[in-house]
């Protein structure tokens, strides 16, 4: 595992646990004590954890922790690209689709940009990077939701965007999320984003959650909906069988991709 990816996994695991022993981290991540110590020193220098006797504690509550946009874009990149490719394969000619904001949605936009065979597609989005990417395709009509831009991401939020969505009808909504869990459902860090996502759900016939498995089991501050509110889940094959079985009870249409191949 690459250092960058490993440190993000470490950070998320420590945030989720709150306090973790060194022995537990060594067993979980199967690295040498020297490698673990270097990783923990890097995270401590970033201000996200604190070393204590025999372990570490998180300095960031898991419910509000979010990676930066630049880190999200490269974290689990190969899985996100495969999820995006599978999502785009579900789009048909003459459809109106909503594309959410986020790193997986950026890869979805790139995959859609390459689909020169699709005709008369309308994309509704609140993500400036998604909109800019798709602006290169003349076969795509863009509706960019207005409002305020988040300081640390490319998405737009606010009452203007919600009002516009109330007047729209879409065939599909490709949803992104920070976290999903069988018990707690789909959750998010910011309430403003919850309002946008709810409006997107209400404006769409089919709701397709695109989320890699690293987001499963995480719970953020604000609840969006239960798992059974979505029509399709596109994730990856690292989902644990027992957890996958639970999700299938609520969402029968589940598509799992592989890092190396389109499935």
C-alpha positions as CSV (number, residue, x, y, z in Angstrom):
1,X,0.0,0.0,0.0
2,X,1.3,3.4,-0.9
3,X,2.3,5.7,2.0
4,X,-0.3,8.4,1.1
5,X,-3.1,5.8,1.0
6,X,-1.9,4.1,4.2
7,X,-1.8,7.4,6.1
8,X,-5.3,8.3,5.1
9,X,-6.5,4.9,6.2
10,X,-4.7,5.3,9.5
11,X,-6.2,8.7,10.0
12,X,-9.8,7.5,9.3
13,X,-9.3,4.4,11.6
14,X,-8.0,6.5,14.5
15,X,-10.8,9.1,14.0
16,X,-13.3,6.3,14.1
17,X,-11.9,4.7,17.2
18,X,-11.0,7.9,19.1
19,X,-8.1,6.2,20.9
20,X,-6.1,3.3,19.5
21,X,-3.1,1.4,20.9
22,X,0.1,0.9,18.9
23,X,-0.3,-2.8,19.1
24,X,-3.8,-2.6,17.5
25,X,-2.5,-0.4,14.7
26,X,0.4,-2.8,14.0
27,X,-2.0,-5.7,13.8
28,X,-4.5,-3.8,11.7
29,X,-2.2,-2.4,9.1
30,X,0.5,-5.0,9.0
31,X,3.5,-2.6,8.9
32,X,6.7,-2.5,10.8
33,X,6.9,-0.5,14.0
34,X,9.4,2.0,12.3
35,X,7.0,2.6,9.4
36,X,4.0,3.1,11.7
37,X,6.0,5.5,13.9
38,X,6.9,7.6,10.8
39,X,3.3,7.6,9.6
40,X,2.0,8.7,13.1
41,X,4.7,11.4,13.3
42,X,3.5,12.8,9.9
43,X,-0.1,12.8,11.1
44,X,0.8,14.4,14.4
45,X,2.7,17.1,12.6
46,X,-0.5,17.8,10.6
47,X,-2.3,18.3,13.9
48,X,-4.9,15.5,13.3
49,X,-3.7,13.1,16.0
50,X,-1.7,13.1,19.2
51,X,0.7,10.4,20.4
52,X,0.1,9.2,24.0
53,X,1.8,6.5,26.0
54,X,1.2,3.2,24.2
55,X,-1.0,4.6,21.5
56,X,-2.6,7.6,19.8
57,X,-5.7,9.7,20.1
58,X,-7.7,11.6,17.4
59,X,-7.9,15.3,17.6
60,X,-10.7,15.4,15.0
61,X,-14.2,14.1,15.7
62,X,-15.0,11.4,13.1
63,X,-18.5,12.9,12.5
64,X,-16.9,16.1,11.1
65,X,-13.7,14.8,9.6
66,X,-13.3,15.4,5.9
67,X,-10.3,15.0,3.6
68,X,-9.3,17.9,1.5
69,X,-10.6,18.0,-2.1
70,X,-7.1,17.3,-3.4
71,X,-6.6,14.2,-1.2
72,X,-10.1,12.9,-2.0
73,X,-9.3,13.0,-5.7
74,X,-6.4,10.6,-5.4
75,X,-7.7,8.5,-2.5
76,X,-9.0,5.1,-3.8
77,X,-8.7,6.7,-7.3
78,X,-8.7,3.4,-9.2
79,X,-11.9,2.2,-7.5
80,X,-13.6,5.6,-8.0
81,X,-12.8,5.5,-11.7
82,X,-14.3,2.0,-12.0
83,X,-17.4,3.1,-10.1
84,X,-17.7,6.1,-12.4
85,X,-17.4,4.0,-15.5
86,X,-20.1,1.7,-14.3
87,X,-22.4,4.7,-13.5
88,X,-21.9,6.2,-16.9
89,X,-22.9,2.9,-18.5
90,X,-26.3,3.3,-17.0
91,X,-27.0,6.6,-18.9
92,X,-29.1,6.5,-22.0
93,X,-29.8,8.9,-24.8
94,X,-32.3,11.7,-24.2
95,X,-32.0,11.6,-20.4
96,X,-31.7,14.3,-17.8
97,X,-29.3,13.4,-15.0
98,X,-28.2,15.0,-11.7
99,X,-24.5,14.6,-10.9
100,X,-23.7,15.3,-7.2
101,X,-20.5,17.0,-6.0
102,X,-17.3,15.1,-5.0
103,X,-14.3,13.3,-6.2
104,X,-16.1,10.2,-7.5
105,X,-18.5,12.6,-9.4
106,X,-15.5,14.3,-11.0
107,X,-14.4,10.9,-12.4
108,X,-18.0,10.3,-13.5
109,X,-17.9,13.5,-15.4
110,X,-14.6,12.6,-17.1
111,X,-16.1,9.2,-18.1
112,X,-19.2,10.9,-19.4
113,X,-17.1,13.3,-21.4
114,X,-15.6,10.4,-23.3
115,X,-19.0,9.0,-24.3
116,X,-19.3,10.7,-27.7
117,X,-22.1,8.2,-28.6
118,X,-24.6,9.6,-26.1
119,X,-27.0,12.2,-27.5
120,X,-29.3,14.8,-26.0
121,X,-28.1,14.5,-22.5
122,X,-28.9,17.2,-19.9
123,X,-26.7,17.3,-16.8
124,X,-27.8,19.2,-13.6
125,X,-25.0,19.7,-11.1
126,X,-23.9,21.8,-8.2
127,X,-20.2,20.9,-8.7
128,X,-18.1,23.5,-10.5
129,X,-15.4,21.0,-11.5
130,X,-18.0,18.6,-12.9
131,X,-19.5,21.4,-14.9
132,X,-16.2,22.7,-16.2
133,X,-15.2,19.1,-17.3
134,X,-18.5,18.5,-19.1
135,X,-18.5,21.9,-20.8
136,X,-16.1,20.4,-23.4
137,X,-18.9,18.0,-24.7
138,X,-21.2,19.7,-27.2
139,X,-23.8,16.9,-26.8
140,X,-24.3,17.7,-23.2
141,X,-26.6,20.5,-22.0
142,X,-25.6,21.9,-18.6
143,X,-27.7,23.3,-15.8
144,X,-25.4,24.6,-13.1
145,X,-27.1,25.3,-9.8
146,X,-26.5,28.7,-8.3
147,X,-25.6,29.6,-4.8
148,X,-22.6,29.8,-2.5
149,X,-19.4,27.9,-3.0
150,X,-17.9,25.9,-0.1
151,X,-14.4,27.3,0.8
152,X,-12.7,23.9,0.6
153,X,-14.5,22.2,-2.2
154,X,-16.0,22.8,-5.6
155,X,-19.7,22.4,-4.7
156,X,-22.5,25.0,-4.5
157,X,-25.1,25.1,-1.8
158,X,-27.9,27.4,-0.5
159,X,-31.6,28.1,-1.0
160,X,-31.2,29.2,-4.7
161,X,-29.9,25.7,-5.7
162,X,-32.7,24.0,-3.7
163,X,-35.4,26.2,-5.4
164,X,-34.1,25.4,-8.9
165,X,-34.1,21.7,-8.1
166,X,-37.8,21.9,-7.1
167,X,-38.6,22.9,-10.7
168,X,-36.6,20.1,-12.3
169,X,-37.4,16.5,-13.2
170,X,-34.5,14.1,-13.8
171,X,-34.2,10.5,-14.8
172,X,-31.3,9.7,-12.6
173,X,-29.5,11.1,-9.6
174,X,-25.9,10.0,-9.2
175,X,-25.4,10.6,-5.5
176,X,-22.1,11.0,-3.6
177,X,-21.6,10.7,0.1
178,X,-19.1,11.0,2.9
179,X,-20.4,8.0,4.8
180,X,-23.0,5.2,4.6
181,X,-23.9,2.5,7.0
182,X,-26.6,-0.1,7.2
183,X,-27.9,1.1,10.6
184,X,-27.4,4.8,10.3
185,X,-28.0,5.1,6.5
186,X,-26.4,7.8,4.4
187,X,-24.9,10.7,6.4
188,X,-22.9,13.8,5.7
189,X,-20.8,16.4,7.5
190,X,-22.6,19.6,6.5
191,X,-26.3,20.4,6.9
192,X,-26.4,22.6,3.8
193,X,-25.3,19.7,1.7
194,X,-28.0,17.6,3.2
195,X,-30.6,20.1,2.0
196,X,-29.2,20.0,-1.6
197,X,-29.1,16.2,-1.7
198,X,-32.7,15.9,-0.4
199,X,-33.8,18.2,-3.2
200,X,-31.9,16.2,-5.7
201,X,-33.5,13.0,-4.5
202,X,-37.0,14.5,-4.7
203,X,-36.3,15.7,-8.3
204,X,-35.1,12.3,-9.6
205,X,-36.8,9.1,-10.6
206,X,-33.9,6.8,-9.9
207,X,-31.3,7.4,-7.1
208,X,-27.9,5.8,-7.6
209,X,-25.4,5.9,-4.8
210,X,-21.8,5.9,-6.0
211,X,-19.5,5.3,-3.0
212,X,-16.3,3.2,-2.6
213,X,-16.3,0.8,0.3
214,X,-13.9,2.9,2.5
215,X,-17.0,5.1,3.2
216,X,-19.0,2.2,4.6
217,X,-19.3,2.0,8.4
218,X,-18.6,5.7,8.8
219,X,-21.2,8.0,10.4
220,X,-21.2,11.7,10.0
221,X,-23.1,14.4,11.9
222,X,-26.2,14.8,9.7
223,X,-28.6,12.1,8.4
224,X,-29.8,12.1,4.8
225,X,-31.8,8.9,4.4
226,X,-31.9,5.2,5.0
227,X,-30.2,2.8,2.6
228,X,-33.6,1.6,1.3
229,X,-34.2,5.1,-0.1
230,X,-31.7,4.5,-2.9
231,X,-32.5,2.4,-6.0
232,X,-28.9,1.2,-6.8
233,X,-25.6,1.1,-4.9
234,X,-22.4,1.1,-6.9
235,X,-19.4,0.3,-4.7
236,X,-16.3,-2.0,-4.9
237,X,-15.6,-5.6,-4.1
238,X,-13.9,-4.9,-0.8
239,X,-17.3,-4.8,1.0
240,X,-17.3,-7.4,3.8
241,X,-19.7,-10.3,3.0
242,X,-21.6,-9.9,6.3
243,X,-22.1,-6.2,5.7
244,X,-23.0,-6.7,2.1
245,X,-25.7,-9.2,3.1
246,X,-27.3,-6.5,5.4
247,X,-27.3,-3.9,2.7
248,X,-28.9,-6.3,0.2
249,X,-31.9,-6.5,2.6
250,X,-32.5,-2.8,2.0
251,X,-31.2,-2.4,-1.5
252,X,-31.4,-5.3,-3.9
253,X,-29.7,-3.7,-6.8
254,X,-26.0,-3.6,-5.8
255,X,-23.1,-3.4,-8.3
256,X,-19.5,-4.1,-7.1
257,X,-16.6,-3.1,-9.2
258,X,-13.0,-4.4,-9.2
259,X,-9.9,-2.1,-9.1
260,X,-8.4,-3.7,-12.1
261,X,-11.4,-4.5,-14.3
262,X,-14.8,-3.2,-15.2
263,X,-17.4,-5.7,-13.8
